């Protein structure tokens, strides 16, 4: 009986010791990967950024037929090397964070996953490896590495303004869609198939490129009435372009006013549970998951 109790106690002690060691290692990995204000964390982020840039260059060079013909195998090997490194890094991020699901569904979590999936997909879908150029989005981490807080703050302000104006812009786009359908249908009736407007969808396509002042010139109205309608659409296009700009500008001004009255924040403070950044200087708890900072 005593031997069993002694054995159980020793096993618990060993388990507790391993748990402590595991937590210490987990915290160490977290500080290196997520904290850029430590020497090890900054060195890791700098090495990560260089690796991302090199991997994107490798993919771009691989798309050049002459380079691919002479150095294709070497570039392919480099691509797999970067993919394996980024895969290990991705899983280390999931292991070290308190709430891996929240990180995996965050913006950077999704980008990190999309940065490694195309190479594995290329085993089944040849050519999909070129989609790894999405890794360039990971270079957004350079703002955190270089502690460019003001740029991150301005980006957050712009995102809030876009979110606040999404309903107005959606309504505006709905009105534009209806407008181009009406104008395209009118041009189909005026010009007809003999002048290239062979269907209403094709006429709507012409109305879109004309309203946006792109003007490819692949379809051109030839009747005086059609040309007059085209002139009206072009003039309307100049006015329409200014509408979403004014909506977003107003929301940015409003968000800037609120931001100027708020407290300052630091992007270096990262939540151990969900990896959220941008907490107020005097914050004690995460504004996303509520964990203690």
C-alpha positions in Angstrom: 0.0 0.0 0.0 2.7 2.4 1.0 4.7 1.5 -2.2 1.7 2.4 -4.3 1.2 5.7 -2.5 4.9 6.5 -2.8 4.8 5.6 -6.5 1.8 7.8 -7.1 3.4 10.7 -5.4 6.6 10.5 -7.3 4.7 10.3 -10.6 2.7 13.4 -9.7 5.9 15.2 -8.8 7.4 14.3 -12.1 4.3 15.3 -14.0 4.2 18.6 -12.2 7.9 19.2 -13.0 7.3 18.4 -16.6 4.2 20.7 -16.7 6.3 23.5 -15.2 9.0 22.9 -17.8 6.4 22.8 -20.5 4.9 26.0 -19.5 8.3 27.6 -19.2 9.2 26.5 -22.7 5.8 27.6 -24.0 6.2 31.0 -22.5 9.7 31.2 -24.0 8.5 30.4 -27.5 5.7 32.9 -27.0 8.1 35.7 -26.1 10.3 35.0 -29.1 7.5 34.7 -31.6 5.0 37.3 -30.5 7.0 39.9 -28.5 9.1 42.2 -30.7 10.4 44.4 -27.9 12.8 41.7 -26.7 16.2 41.1 -28.4 15.3 37.5 -29.3 11.8 38.5 -30.5 13.1 41.3 -32.7 15.8 39.0 -34.1 13.1 36.4 -34.9 10.9 38.9 -36.6 13.7 40.3 -38.7 14.7 36.8 -39.8 11.1 36.0 -40.6 10.7 39.1 -42.7 13.9 38.3 -44.7 12.7 34.7 -45.2 9.3 36.0 -46.4 11.0 38.3 -48.9 13.3 35.6 -50.2 10.4 33.1 -50.5 8.4 35.6 -52.6 11.4 36.3 -54.8 11.9 32.6 -55.3 8.2 32.2 -56.4 8.5 35.2 -58.8 11.7 33.9 -60.4 10.2 30.4 -60.8 7.4 32.0 -62.9 10.0 33.2 -65.4 10.4 30.5 -68.0 14.1 31.1 -68.8 15.0 31.0 -65.1 12.8 28.0 -64.4 14.4 26.1 -67.3 17.9 26.6 -65.9 17.4 26.7 -62.1 13.9 25.1 -61.7 15.0 22.3 -59.4 17.0 24.6 -57.1 14.1 27.1 -56.8 11.7 24.2 -56.1 14.0 23.0 -53.3 14.1 26.5 -51.8 10.4 26.8 -52.0 9.9 23.6 -50.0 12.5 24.7 -47.5 10.7 28.0 -46.9 7.3 26.2 -46.7 8.6 23.7 -44.1 10.1 26.5 -42.0 6.8 28.6 -42.2 4.8 25.4 -41.3 6.9 24.9 -38.2 6.5 28.5 -37.3 2.7 28.4 -37.8 2.4 25.4 -35.4 4.7 27.0 -32.9 2.4 30.0 -32.9 -0.6 27.8 -32.3 1.1 25.9 -29.5 2.4 28.9 -27.7 -0.8 31.0 -27.7 -3.4 30.5 -25.0 -6.3 30.4 -27.5 -5.1 28.9 -30.7 -8.5 29.0 -32.4 -8.8 32.7 -32.0 -5.3 33.3 -33.4 -6.0 30.9 -36.3 -9.1 32.8 -37.3 -7.5 36.3 -36.9 -6.2 38.2 -39.9 -2.5 37.2 -39.5 -3.5 33.7 -38.5 -5.4 33.2 -41.8 -2.6 34.8 -43.8 0.0 32.5 -42.1 -2.1 29.5 -43.1 -2.7 30.7 -46.6 1.1 31.2 -47.0 1.8 27.5 -46.6 -1.2 25.8 -48.1 -0.5 26.5 -51.9 2.8 24.6 -51.8 1.2 21.5 -50.4 -1.7 21.8 -52.9 0.8 21.9 -55.7 1.3 18.1 -55.1 -2.3 17.6 -56.3 -2.9 20.8 -58.4 0.2 21.7 -60.4 0.7 25.5 -60.7 -1.1 26.3 -57.4 2.3 27.0 -55.8 2.4 30.4 -57.4 -0.4 31.5 -55.0 2.2 31.6 -52.2 2.9 35.2 -53.3 0.2 35.9 -50.7 3.2 35.6 -48.3 3.9 39.2 -49.1 1.0 40.1 -46.8 3.1 38.8 -43.9 5.5 41.7 -44.5 2.9 43.8 -42.6 4.6 42.5 -39.5 7.4 44.9 -40.3 5.3 47.7 -38.8 5.4 45.9 -35.5 9.1 45.0 -35.7 10.1 48.6 -36.4 7.7 49.8 -33.8 6.0 52.2 -36.3 3.0 52.7 -33.9 1.7 55.7 -35.7 1.3 53.8 -39.0 -0.6 51.0 -37.3 -2.8 53.5 -35.5 -3.6 55.2 -38.8 -4.4 51.8 -40.4 -6.7 50.9 -37.6 -8.4 54.3 -38.0 -8.9 53.7 -41.7 -10.4 50.2 -41.0 -12.8 51.7 -38.5 -13.9 54.4 -41.0 -14.5 51.8 -43.8 -16.5 49.6 -41.4 -18.6 52.6 -40.4 -19.3 53.6 -44.0 -20.0 50.1 -45.3 -23.8 50.5 -45.2 -23.7 53.8 -47.1 -21.3 52.4 -49.7 -23.3 49.2 -50.1 -26.4 51.3 -50.8 -24.4 53.4 -53.3 -23.1 50.4 -55.1 -26.7 49.0 -55.3 -27.8 52.2 -57.0 -24.8 52.1 -59.4 -25.7 48.5 -60.4 -29.2 49.5 -61.2 -28.0 52.5 -63.1 -25.6 50.5 -65.3 -28.3 47.9 -66.0 -30.7 50.6 -67.2 -28.1 52.5 -69.2 -26.8 49.2 -70.8 -30.2 48.1 -71.7 -30.9 51.6 -73.3 -27.7 51.4 -75.3 -28.7 47.9 -76.5 -32.0 49.2 -77.8 -30.3 52.3 -79.4 -27.3 50.6 -81.1 -28.4 47.1 -81.6 -26.4 44.0 -82.7 -25.2 45.6 -85.9 -23.0 48.0 -83.9 -21.5 45.4 -81.6 -24.1 45.6 -78.8 -25.2 42.0 -79.3 -26.8 41.4 -75.9 -27.9 43.2 -72.8 -25.1 41.7 -70.6 -22.5 42.9 -73.1 -24.2 46.3 -73.2 -24.1 46.4 -69.3 -20.4 45.6 -69.5 -19.9 48.6 -71.9 -21.9 50.8 -69.5 -19.6 49.7 -66.5 -16.3 50.4 -68.3 -17.7 53.7 -69.6 -19.2 54.8 -66.2 -15.8 54.1 -64.5 -14.0 56.1 -67.2 -11.9 53.0 -68.1 -13.0 52.9 -71.8 -11.3 49.9 -73.4 -12.7 50.8 -76.8 -13.6 47.3 -77.7 -17.3 48.4 -78.2 -18.0 51.9 -79.5 -21.5 53.5 -80.1 -21.8 54.7 -83.7 -25.2 56.4 -83.8 -25.6 60.1 -82.8 -28.1 59.1 -80.1 -25.8 56.4 -78.7 -22.8 58.7 -78.7 -24.8 61.3 -76.8 -25.8 58.7 -74.2 -22.2 57.7 -73.9 -21.2 61.3 -73.2 -23.9 61.5 -70.5 -22.6 58.3 -68.9 -19.0 59.6 -68.9 -20.1 62.8 -67.2 -22.1 60.9 -64.6 -19.1 58.7 -64.0 -16.9 61.6 -62.9 -19.6 62.6 -60.3 -20.1 59.0 -59.1 -16.4 58.5 -58.4 -16.5 61.3 -55.8 -19.4 59.8 -53.8 -17.6 56.9 -52.0 -14.6 59.1 -51.5 -16.7 61.7 -49.7 -18.4 59.0 -47.6 -15.1 57.5 -46.4 -13.5 60.9 -45.9 -16.3 62.0 -43.6 -16.0 58.8 -41.6 -12.2 59.2 -41.3 -12.7 62.7 -40.0 -15.2 61.5 -37.5 -12.9 58.6 -36.4 -9.9 61.0 -36.2 -11.9 63.3 -33.9 -12.7 60.4 -31.6 -9.1 59.1 -31.7 -7.7 62.5 -30.7 -9.8 62.4 -27.5 -8.9 58.8 -26.7 -5.9 57.4 -24.9 -2.7 56.4 -26.5 -2.0 52.8 -27.2 1.0 50.5 -27.8 1.1 47.7 -30.3 3.9 46.1 -28.4 1.5 44.8 -25.7 0.4 41.5 -27.0 -2.3 39.3 -25.3 -0.9 35.9 -24.3 -4.2 34.3 -24.9 -5.5 35.6 -28.3 -2.4 37.5 -29.6 -4.5 40.7 -29.9 -2.5 44.0 -30.1 -3.2 47.7 -29.7 -4.1 47.8 -26.0 -4.2 51.0 -24.0 -1.1 51.8 -22.0 -2.9 51.5 -18.7 -5.0 48.4 -19.7 -4.9 45.5 -17.3 -7.1 43.1 -19.4 -7.3 42.2 -23.1 -10.0 44.2 -24.9 -10.7 41.1 -27.1 -10.8 38.0 -24.9 -10.6 39.6 -21.4 -7.4 37.8 -20.3 -5.1 39.6 -17.9 -2.2 41.3 -19.6 
